[in-house]
Amino acid sequence: MDPTAGPAVGRDVECLWPTAMAESARGTYFSPAGYAGDARARAELLDVPFFVLDPTGAARPVNASAVALDATADRGTAR
């Protein structure tokens, strides 16, 4: 996918998910252009975390799966 072309679509999610399953990994999607409605619906169904990249490159969670994953992230801060 060309990251400058526009929002990710459902087909993008449908391609990511089986690839991740074949590798026994969790697919996570990062997009600088956001997500179309069909992509969001497909991600919800398949439990795929979606993040949007801001202009600085920081990732921001945009669905429940991403919020949950982000909550487990180790940010290297002292506790």
C-alpha contacts under 8 A as a table, 3 or more apart, distances in Angstrom:
res1	aa1	res2	aa2	distance
1	M	5	A	7.98
1	M	12	D	7.82
2	D	5	A	5.46
3	P	6	G	6.84
3	P	31	S	6.84
3	P	32	P	6.68
3	P	33	A	7.06
4	T	32	P	7.56
4	T	33	A	6.91
5	A	33	A	7.86
6	G	33	A	5.31
6	G	34	G	7.41
7	P	31	S	7.35
7	P	32	P	7.95
7	P	33	A	4.76
7	P	34	G	4.67
7	P	35	Y	4.50
7	P	36	A	5.64
8	A	12	D	6.20
8	A	13	V	7.86
8	A	31	S	7.05
8	A	33	A	7.33
8	A	34	G	6.40
8	A	35	Y	4.66
8	A	36	A	5.93
8	A	39	A	6.46
9	V	12	D	5.47
9	V	13	V	6.97
9	V	35	Y	6.27
9	V	36	A	5.26
9	V	37	G	7.55
9	V	38	D	6.12
9	V	39	A	4.58
10	G	13	V	5.25
10	G	14	E	6.26
10	G	36	A	7.43
10	G	37	G	7.96
10	G	38	D	4.95
10	G	39	A	3.73
10	G	40	R	7.38
10	G	41	A	7.75
10	G	42	R	5.97
10	G	43	A	7.97
11	R	14	E	4.91
11	R	15	C	6.24
11	R	39	A	7.32
12	D	15	C	5.25
12	D	16	L	6.31
12	D	39	A	7.42
13	V	16	L	5.06
13	V	17	W	6.09
13	V	39	A	6.28
13	V	42	R	6.75
13	V	43	A	6.55
13	V	48	V	7.88
14	E	17	W	5.61
14	E	18	P	7.06
14	E	42	R	7.52
15	C	18	P	6.24
15	C	19	T	6.63
16	L	19	T	5.34
16	L	20	A	6.22
16	L	27	G	6.35
17	W	20	A	5.27
17	W	21	M	6.27
17	W	26	R	7.97
17	W	27	G	5.95
17	W	46	L	7.49
17	W	48	V	7.48
18	P	21	M	4.89
18	P	22	A	6.06
19	T	22	A	5.18
19	T	23	E	6.49
19	T	27	G	7.93
20	A	23	E	5.16
20	A	24	S	6.14
20	A	25	A	4.97
20	A	26	R	5.67
20	A	27	G	5.09
21	M	24	S	4.88
21	M	25	A	5.87
21	M	26	R	7.02
21	M	27	G	7.84
22	A	25	A	7.63
26	R	48	V	7.71
27	G	48	V	6.24
27	G	49	P	7.40
28	T	48	V	5.99
28	T	49	P	5.10
28	T	50	F	6.33
28	T	51	F	7.87
29	Y	48	V	7.29
29	Y	49	P	6.21
29	Y	50	F	4.98
29	Y	51	F	6.15
30	F	50	F	6.12
30	F	51	F	4.80
30	F	52	V	5.70
30	F	53	L	6.55
30	F	59	A	7.43
31	S	34	G	5.52
31	S	35	Y	7.49
31	S	50	F	7.82
31	S	51	F	6.40
31	S	52	V	4.99
31	S	53	L	5.83
32	P	52	V	5.49
32	P	53	L	4.60
32	P	54	D	6.52
32	P	55	P	7.85
33	A	52	V	7.20
33	A	53	L	7.84
34	G	52	V	5.85
35	Y	39	A	5.97
35	Y	40	R	6.41
36	A	39	A	5.30
36	A	40	R	6.45
37	G	40	R	5.13
37	G	41	A	6.26
38	D	41	A	5.10
38	D	42	R	6.15
39	A	42	R	5.11
39	A	43	A	6.03
40	R	43	A	5.10
40	R	44	E	6.15
40	R	63	N	7.97
41	A	44	E	5.16
41	A	45	L	6.36
42	R	45	L	5.11
42	R	46	L	6.16
43	A	46	L	5.09
43	A	47	D	5.51
43	A	48	V	4.72
43	A	49	P	7.05
43	A	50	F	7.58
44	E	47	D	5.13
44	E	48	V	6.61
44	E	63	N	7.78
44	E	65	S	7.82
47	D	65	S	6.00
48	V	65	S	6.27
48	V	66	A	7.62
49	P	61	P	7.59
49	P	62	V	7.93
49	P	63	N	6.50
49	P	64	A	7.37
49	P	65	S	4.59
49	P	66	A	4.11
49	P	67	V	7.84
49	P	69	L	7.37
50	F	61	P	6.08
50	F	62	V	5.67
50	F	63	N	5.96
50	F	65	S	7.31
50	F	66	A	5.53
51	F	59	A	5.71
51	F	60	R	5.20
51	F	61	P	4.41
51	F	62	V	5.53
51	F	63	N	7.74
51	F	66	A	6.53
52	V	59	A	5.55
52	V	60	R	5.24
52	V	61	P	6.50
52	V	62	V	6.77
53	L	56	T	7.63
53	L	57	G	5.25
53	L	58	A	5.43
53	L	59	A	4.57
53	L	60	R	6.34
54	D	57	G	5.25
54	D	58	A	5.47
54	D	59	A	6.50
54	D	60	R	7.44
55	P	58	A	7.47
61	P	64	A	7.93
61	P	66	A	4.91
61	P	67	V	5.42
61	P	70	D	7.05
62	V	66	A	6.41
62	V	67	V	7.17
63	N	66	A	5.37
63	N	67	V	6.29
64	A	67	V	5.04
64	A	68	A	6.21
65	S	68	A	5.24
65	S	69	L	6.21
66	A	69	L	4.99
66	A	70	D	5.86
67	V	70	D	5.06
67	V	71	A	6.17
68	A	71	A	5.18
68	A	72	T	6.86
69	L	72	T	5.41
69	L	73	A	6.72
70	D	73	A	5.17
74	D	77	T	7.54
